[in-house]
């Protein structure tokens, strides 16, 4: 099972993502958080518990504790995690500097425009399953 965390400060974006995941029956084990800071604290606390760590994180860039701050904390924390999640940046921004964050961090897999398309979610799920099969 793929453990997913969605970090976004907008309740409407939570609702859209939750309904999309439910409707298309993907990513059944999803946790939704309004706080990147709380998720960093969770990751620091559970760094050595692979069973509770996420496989994927969907991260909104524009929040009070910004996505950029989350990525900076994650850069320090990432290698110590006993299961290292893939991070997908979510944003309604079209700023090229935001899109360049994909290249700035090894753990950031892609930049997705909100609301995330079902095609993108199916692609991510398929890539995750393929990666898991190769690792087995």
N, C-alpha and C positions, 0 to 999 in steps of 0.2 A: 504494500500500500504506500502511496506517495503522500507524505505529510507536507502540507502547504501552509504558509503564513501569508496573509494579505495585510500590508501595512498602509493605511490610508486614513487621513483625518476627516474624510468626507463620508457621512453616513449614506448618502445616495450612491456613491461609488461602491460602498460595501454591498448595498442592496443589489445593484446591477450585477456585480461579480458573483454574489451568492446565488442569485436567480439563474444566471448563465450556467454556473457549475451544476446546479440542481437539474435544470432543464435538459442539459446535454449529458448528464450523468458522468461527469469527470471530476477528478480530484475530490474524492469523498471525504477525506480527512483534512478539512480546511479550517484554520483558525483565523479570525479577523481581529485586527488590533488597530486602534486609533493612534497608538503611540510607538514610534520607532525607538524611543528611549526605553520603554518597557520591554521591548523585544531584545534590545541589546542586553539589558539586565538579565532577562531569561536565558539568553545564550551564554552569558558569562557564568551563570549559576549552574547550568546543565551541560556545560561544554563536553563533559566526559560521559554523557548518557545518549548514545546514538539512537536509542529507541524513542526518545522524546524530541530529538532535534529535527528540524524541518529538512526536507529534501529540496524544496523550492521556496523562495521568498519573492513575492510580488511587492515592490516598493514604490510608493508614490514619492516623487521628488519634492513637491511643494507642500510642506507641512511646517507646523511650529518648530519641532525638532526635525530639521530638514532631512530629506533623503541624502543630501550630500554629507551631512554630519553623520548619519547612519553609516554611509559607505566608509567614511574615515575611521570610525570606531571598528567597523567590520574588518578593515584592512589589518588592524592590529590583532584582532581576535580570531580571524579566519583560520589560520594555521593551527591554532590550539584546539579547534573543534574536532571532536572524534568522528563527526559526520559533517562534511562541508557542503552547505546548500548552494545551489545555483540561484543567482539573483537576477530577476527581470525588473527593469526600471519601468514604472508606469508614469505617464505624464500627459497632460493635454498641451504641453508646450511643443513648439516647433523650432525652438532655439537650437542651432547646430552645436553649441557648447554642451547642452544637455545630452544630446545624442553621442557626443564624444566620450561620455563617461563609460560607455561600453568598452572602449579601448584603454581606459585609465585603470581599470581594476580587473584582475584575472578572473574573478568570480562572477562578474557581471556578464550575463550571456546575451542579453538583447535589450533594446529600447522599444517599448510598446506604447502606442498612442491609446489613451482612454477614450471611450470604453474599449476594452480589449475585445477583439473579434473572436468569434467562436473558432474560426480557422486557425488563428494564432494559438489558442488554448489547446486545440487538438494537435497541432504541430508540436507544441511543448510537451504534451503528454506522451505523444509517440516517441519523441526524442528521449524522454526520460526512460520509457520502457525499453527502448533499444540499448541505451547506456547500461541499464540494469542487467539486461541479458548478456551483454558483452563482459560485464564485471563478474558474472556468475561462472 
